[in-house]
Amino acid sequence: MKNNPLRFKFSDCVHIYYKDSSCNLCASICPIEETITQEDYKIIVDFEKCVSCGACAGICPSEAFSFENLDFYGLHKKLVEQKQNTLSCKRDLPCLSAFNIEYLIATVLKLQEDLVLDIGHCSKCEIGNLLERIKNLAEEANYVLEQIGSEFRVRLEELKIQPESKQENDRRSFLKRFTKTAAGLTFWALMPEIPVKEENEEDTPKNIVEEKVRLKKRKALIEALNSLNIPEEKQKEIKFSVEKISFTSDKWIDNYRCTNCSVCYNICPTGALKPGAERLQILFEPALCIKCRVCHEVCPEDCLHLKEELTLNTFLNETEILAKHIMIPCEECMIPFSYKGDTTLCPRCRELEDEIRDLLQIGE
């Protein structure tokens, strides 16, 4: 659609930071077949097929998808300021699945009451059934809220809220005249006064080592968690299973296998992994992690691993030292390498030495 309000900024996609990333969440969640595809390493959006439901924006870890006319951080702030504890696809969002898990948690914590998601229209939704995704969002949000000790939850109810607009009759006729694609655009049809850009903005080249993604959803979540004023000792007792949360993680590195090659923190999309102490340490800040797994996939020694648990204090306050290195020159080639206390030969020279030894054995 020429005036489609969905925007995709490929320079913020994790595939920019590591082209062979396994992330395909946007394509897997899209309810319209062949709308989001991958060619080589690049994510391609067919805006002619796109119905602007926003499910891709809700699930993208790096906020590469967005709407020009809908600011999710602004919606979160509006809900809190107006003490609105309901969300509907007919009034607030094109689809409930567009509201990211971090915004859901942050909104409940700031409202200090239950947040009700109106799923009354899901059974007859014409853009594709995303109810399972909405249920998963509520389940994950409630797990986090329970672990924090909050008494409030995300609830699903069939409220069947109708649009707060005199154009309701126009909406009904709109739906009758068109099929799937038109149904997805009815949310935007109620806002004709908002200008929409004709074309996507061109992405500019990006220095992936120096330019990292900064997330509004993470800002909202951290603001909400800090507003609870939970004592630090209590924060250390609050634990999350890393397997049960999708938006962050905690990690450990096998220090013996790590070569300090620097690839992991150079390509980290958010800077959650970073160098420390004159590049002799690898640091990790869970508050910036988006659990994209790029660092795990790119590590040549496969020495990065997820921890089983993450504490609230670690998430909010800590920058962990995952690995420490002592760099010495190899006694053969003089190239510096990470010394492990067992040999003064670098891995490359050791491998060469092993190959020579094997050749000599073959000769004998």
C-alpha positions as CSV (number, residue, x, y, z in Angstrom):
1,M,0.0,0.0,0.0
2,K,1.5,3.3,-1.0
3,N,0.4,5.1,2.2
4,N,1.2,2.2,4.5
5,P,2.1,3.6,7.9
6,L,4.5,0.7,8.8
7,R,8.2,1.6,8.7
8,F,11.2,-0.8,8.5
9,K,14.6,0.6,9.3
10,F,17.0,-2.1,8.1
11,S,20.0,-0.4,9.6
12,D,18.6,-1.3,13.0
13,C,17.9,-4.9,12.1
14,V,20.2,-7.5,13.8
15,H,21.1,-8.8,10.3
16,I,23.1,-5.6,9.8
17,Y,25.3,-6.5,12.8
18,Y,25.6,-10.1,11.7
19,K,24.2,-11.0,8.3
20,D,23.9,-14.7,9.1
21,S,21.8,-14.2,12.2
22,S,19.1,-16.8,12.7
23,C,16.6,-14.1,13.8
24,N,13.5,-14.4,11.6
25,L,10.9,-13.4,14.3
26,C,9.2,-10.8,12.0
27,A,8.7,-13.3,9.2
28,S,7.5,-16.0,11.5
29,I,4.9,-13.8,13.2
30,C,3.5,-12.1,10.1
31,P,-0.1,-13.3,9.5
32,I,0.1,-12.6,5.7
33,E,2.0,-15.1,3.8
34,E,5.1,-13.9,1.9
35,T,4.9,-10.4,3.2
36,I,8.1,-10.5,5.1
37,T,10.9,-12.6,3.5
38,Q,14.6,-12.8,3.6
39,E,16.9,-12.5,0.5
40,D,20.4,-13.5,1.3
41,Y,20.9,-11.7,4.6
42,K,18.4,-8.8,4.0
43,I,14.9,-8.7,5.4
44,I,12.4,-7.6,2.7
45,V,9.0,-6.2,3.4
46,D,6.3,-6.3,0.7
47,F,4.4,-3.2,1.6
48,E,1.8,-3.9,-1.1
49,K,0.8,-7.0,0.9
50,C,1.4,-5.6,4.4
51,V,-1.8,-4.9,6.4
52,S,0.0,-2.9,9.1
53,C,-1.1,-5.1,12.0
54,G,2.2,-4.3,13.8
55,A,2.9,-7.9,15.0
56,C,6.4,-7.5,13.5
57,A,7.0,-4.3,15.5
58,G,5.9,-6.0,18.7
59,I,8.2,-9.0,18.3
60,C,11.3,-7.3,16.7
61,P,14.1,-7.3,19.4
62,S,15.9,-4.3,17.9
63,E,12.8,-2.1,17.2
64,A,13.6,-2.1,13.4
65,F,9.9,-2.0,12.7
66,S,7.8,1.0,13.8
67,F,4.9,3.2,12.8
68,E,5.3,6.8,11.7
69,N,2.0,7.7,13.2
70,L,2.1,5.6,16.4
71,D,4.7,6.0,19.1
72,F,4.6,2.9,21.4
73,Y,6.6,4.7,24.1
74,G,4.1,7.6,23.8
75,L,1.2,5.2,24.0
76,H,2.7,3.7,27.2
77,K,3.1,7.2,28.7
78,K,-0.5,8.1,27.7
79,L,-1.9,5.0,29.3
80,V,-0.1,5.8,32.6
81,E,-0.9,9.5,32.6
82,Q,-4.6,8.9,31.8
83,K,-4.9,5.9,34.1
84,Q,-6.3,3.9,31.2
85,N,-6.1,0.2,32.1
86,T,-7.6,-1.3,28.8
87,L,-6.0,-1.8,25.4
88,S,-8.1,-2.5,22.3
89,C,-7.3,-3.0,18.6
90,K,-10.3,-0.8,17.8
91,R,-9.1,2.2,19.7
92,D,-5.4,2.1,20.7
93,L,-3.5,-0.2,18.4
94,P,-3.9,-1.9,15.0
95,C,-3.4,-5.2,16.8
96,L,-2.7,-6.0,20.5
97,S,0.3,-8.1,19.3
98,A,2.0,-4.8,18.3
99,F,2.6,-3.8,22.0
100,N,5.9,-5.3,23.0
101,I,6.3,-7.4,26.1
102,E,8.5,-4.7,27.8
103,Y,5.8,-2.1,27.3
104,L,3.1,-4.4,28.8
105,I,5.2,-5.0,31.9
106,A,6.1,-1.4,32.3
107,T,2.5,-0.2,31.9
108,V,1.2,-2.6,34.6
109,L,4.0,-1.5,37.0
110,K,3.4,2.2,36.4
111,L,-0.4,1.9,36.5
112,Q,-0.3,-0.2,39.6
113,E,-3.4,-2.1,38.5
114,D,-4.3,-4.8,36.1
115,L,-4.0,-4.1,32.4
116,V,-6.9,-5.6,30.4
117,L,-6.3,-6.6,26.7
118,D,-9.6,-6.7,24.8
119,I,-9.5,-9.9,22.8
120,G,-13.2,-9.6,21.9
121,H,-12.5,-9.0,18.3
122,C,-9.8,-11.7,17.8
123,S,-12.1,-14.6,16.8
124,K,-13.4,-12.6,13.8
125,C,-10.2,-10.8,12.9
126,E,-9.8,-10.7,9.1
127,I,-6.1,-10.0,9.0
128,G,-5.1,-13.3,10.5
129,N,-5.3,-14.8,13.9
130,L,-2.7,-13.5,16.3
131,L,-4.5,-14.5,19.4
132,E,-1.8,-17.1,20.3
133,R,0.9,-14.4,20.2
134,I,-1.2,-12.2,22.4
135,K,-1.7,-15.0,24.9
136,N,2.0,-15.7,25.0
137,L,2.7,-12.0,25.6
138,A,0.3,-11.9,28.6
139,E,1.8,-15.2,30.0
140,E,5.4,-13.9,29.8
141,A,4.4,-10.5,31.3
142,N,2.6,-12.2,34.2
143,Y,5.6,-14.4,34.9
144,V,7.8,-11.4,35.3
145,L,5.2,-9.5,37.4
146,E,4.8,-12.6,39.6
147,Q,8.6,-12.9,40.1
148,I,8.8,-9.2,41.0
149,G,6.1,-9.7,43.6
150,S,3.5,-7.4,41.9
151,E,-0.1,-8.2,42.7
152,F,-1.2,-6.9,39.3
153,R,-1.4,-8.8,36.0
154,V,-2.1,-8.6,32.3
155,R,-5.6,-10.0,31.8
156,L,-7.4,-11.1,28.6
157,E,-11.1,-10.3,28.4
158,E,-13.7,-10.2,25.6
159,L,-14.7,-6.5,26.2
160,K,-15.4,-5.9,22.5
161,I,-14.6,-2.2,22.8
162,Q,-15.8,-0.2,19.8
163,P,-14.0,2.8,18.2
164,E,-14.4,6.1,19.9
165,S,-15.3,7.7,16.6
166,K,-18.4,8.9,14.7
167,Q,-16.9,7.2,11.7
168,E,-18.0,3.8,12.9
169,N,-20.5,3.4,10.0
170,D,-17.7,4.2,7.5
171,R,-15.6,1.4,9.1
172,R,-18.4,-1.1,8.6
173,S,-18.9,-0.2,5.0
174,F,-15.1,-0.2,4.6
175,L,-14.9,-3.8,5.8
176,K,-17.7,-4.9,3.6
177,R,-16.1,-3.5,0.5
178,F,-12.7,-5.0,1.0
179,T,-10.9,-8.2,2.1
180,K,-8.0,-9.0,4.3
181,T,-5.7,-6.1,3.4
182,A,-8.4,-3.5,3.9
183,A,-9.3,-5.0,7.3
184,G,-5.8,-4.4,8.5
185,L,-6.0,-0.8,7.5
186,T,-9.2,0.2,9.2
187,F,-7.4,1.3,12.3
188,W,-5.5,3.9,10.2
189,A,-8.7,4.8,8.3
190,L,-10.0,6.4,11.5
191,M,-7.1,8.8,11.6
192,P,-7.2,10.6,8.2
193,E,-5.9,13.9,9.6
194,I,-2.5,12.4,10.3
195,P,0.0,12.8,7.4
196,V,1.8,9.7,6.1
197,K,5.0,9.7,4.2
198,E,4.9,8.4,0.7
199,E,8.1,6.4,0.8
200,N,10.4,4.7,3.4
201,E,13.4,6.8,4.4
202,E,16.6,5.5,3.0
203,D,18.9,3.9,5.5
204,T,22.3,5.4,5.7
205,P,25.5,3.3,6.0
206,K,26.2,2.3,9.6
207,N,29.4,1.7,11.6
208,I,28.2,-1.3,13.6
209,V,31.1,-1.2,16.0
210,E,30.4,2.3,17.1
211,E,26.7,2.8,16.4
212,K,24.5,0.7,18.6
213,V,20.7,0.5,18.8
214,R,19.0,2.4,21.7
215,L,15.6,1.0,22.6
216,K,12.6,3.0,23.9
217,K,11.0,-0.1,25.2
218,R,14.0,-0.9,27.4
219,K,13.9,2.7,28.7
220,A,10.2,2.3,29.6
221,L,10.8,-1.0,31.4
222,I,13.8,0.2,33.4
223,E,12.0,3.4,34.4
224,A,9.0,1.3,35.7
225,L,11.2,-1.1,37.6
226,N,13.2,1.7,39.2
227,S,10.0,3.4,40.2
228,L,9.2,0.5,42.5
229,N,12.2,1.4,44.7
230,I,12.9,-2.2,45.6
231,P,15.9,-2.4,48.0
232,E,19.1,-3.8,46.5
233,E,19.1,-6.8,48.8
234,K,15.6,-7.7,47.8
235,Q,16.5,-7.2,44.1
236,K,19.2,-9.9,44.5
237,E,16.5,-12.3,45.7
238,I,14.2,-11.8,42.7
239,K,15.2,-14.2,40.0
240,F,14.0,-14.9,36.5
241,S,14.5,-18.1,34.5
242,V,16.4,-17.0,31.4
243,E,14.4,-19.6,29.4
244,K,11.1,-18.0,30.3
245,I,11.9,-14.4,29.3
246,S,12.4,-13.3,25.7
247,F,13.8,-9.8,26.1
248,T,17.1,-10.2,27.9
249,S,19.5,-12.8,29.3
250,D,22.5,-13.4,31.5
251,K,25.7,-15.0,30.2
252,W,28.9,-16.7,31.0
253,I,32.1,-17.2,29.0
254,D,34.4,-20.3,29.0
255,N,37.5,-18.2,29.8
256,Y,39.9,-21.0,28.7
257,R,38.4,-21.3,25.3
258,C,37.9,-17.5,24.7
259,T,40.7,-16.0,22.6
260,N,39.7,-12.4,23.2
261,C,39.1,-12.1,19.4
262,S,36.7,-9.2,20.1
263,V,34.1,-10.3,17.6
264,C,31.3,-10.7,20.1
265,Y,31.3,-7.2,21.4
266,N,32.1,-5.6,18.1
267,I,28.9,-6.9,16.6
268,C,26.6,-6.7,19.6
269,P,23.6,-4.6,18.3
270,T,23.1,-2.8,21.6
271,G,26.5,-2.7,23.2
272,A,25.4,-5.1,25.9
273,L,28.8,-6.8,25.4
274,K,31.7,-4.4,25.5
275,P,35.5,-4.3,26.1
276,G,37.0,-3.4,29.5
277,A,40.4,-2.7,31.1
278,E,42.3,-1.9,27.9
279,R,40.5,-4.6,26.0
280,L,41.7,-7.3,28.4
281,Q,38.2,-8.0,29.7
282,I,34.8,-8.7,28.2
283,L,32.0,-7.0,30.0
284,F,28.3,-7.7,29.8
285,E,25.4,-5.4,30.8
286,P,22.1,-7.3,30.9
287,A,20.1,-4.0,30.9
288,L,21.1,-3.6,27.3
289,C,20.8,-7.2,26.1
290,I,17.9,-8.1,23.7
291,K,18.6,-11.8,23.6
292,C,19.2,-11.8,19.9
293,R,21.9,-14.5,20.3
294,V,24.1,-12.9,17.6
295,C,27.1,-13.0,20.0
296,H,26.6,-16.8,20.5
297,E,26.2,-17.4,16.7
298,V,29.3,-15.4,15.8
299,C,31.7,-16.7,18.5
300,P,34.4,-18.8,16.6
301,E,35.2,-20.8,19.8
302,D,31.6,-21.4,20.8
303,C,32.5,-20.2,24.3
304,L,29.5,-18.0,25.1
305,H,26.7,-19.5,27.1
306,L,23.4,-18.5,28.7
307,K,23.1,-18.7,32.5
308,E,19.9,-20.3,33.8
309,E,18.8,-17.4,36.0
310,L,19.0,-13.6,36.0
311,T,18.5,-11.5,39.1
312,L,16.6,-8.2,39.1
313,N,19.7,-6.5,40.6
314,T,22.0,-7.8,37.9
315,F,19.5,-6.7,35.2
316,L,19.2,-3.2,36.7
317,N,22.6,-2.4,38.2
318,E,25.4,-4.7,37.1
319,T,28.0,-4.8,34.4
320,E,29.5,-8.2,34.7
321,I,33.1,-9.3,33.9
322,L,32.6,-12.4,31.7
323,A,36.2,-12.9,30.8
324,K,39.7,-11.7,31.7
325,H,42.8,-12.1,29.6
326,I,46.6,-11.8,29.8
327,M,48.0,-11.1,26.4
328,I,51.6,-12.2,25.7
329,P,53.6,-12.4,22.4
330,C,53.9,-15.9,20.9
331,E,57.4,-17.2,21.2
332,E,57.3,-18.3,17.5
333,C,55.5,-15.6,15.5
334,M,55.5,-12.8,18.2
335,I,51.8,-12.1,17.6
336,P,50.0,-11.4,20.9
337,F,47.5,-14.0,22.1
338,S,45.5,-14.8,25.2
339,Y,47.8,-16.7,27.6
340,K,46.1,-19.5,29.5
341,G,49.1,-20.6,31.6
342,D,49.9,-23.8,29.7
343,T,51.8,-22.8,26.6
344,T,53.6,-19.8,25.2
345,L,52.7,-20.6,21.6
346,C,49.6,-19.0,20.1
347,P,46.8,-21.2,18.8
348,R,47.9,-20.7,15.2
349,C,51.5,-21.8,15.9
350,R,50.2,-24.7,18.0
351,E,48.0,-25.9,15.2
352,L,51.0,-25.6,12.7
353,E,53.2,-27.5,15.2
354,D,50.6,-30.3,15.4
355,E,50.3,-30.5,11.6
356,I,54.1,-30.8,11.2
357,R,54.2,-33.5,13.9
358,D,51.5,-35.4,12.1
359,L,53.4,-35.2,8.8
360,L,56.5,-36.5,10.4
361,Q,54.6,-39.5,11.8
362,I,53.3,-40.2,8.4
363,G,56.8,-40.0,7.0
364,E,58.1,-42.5,9.5
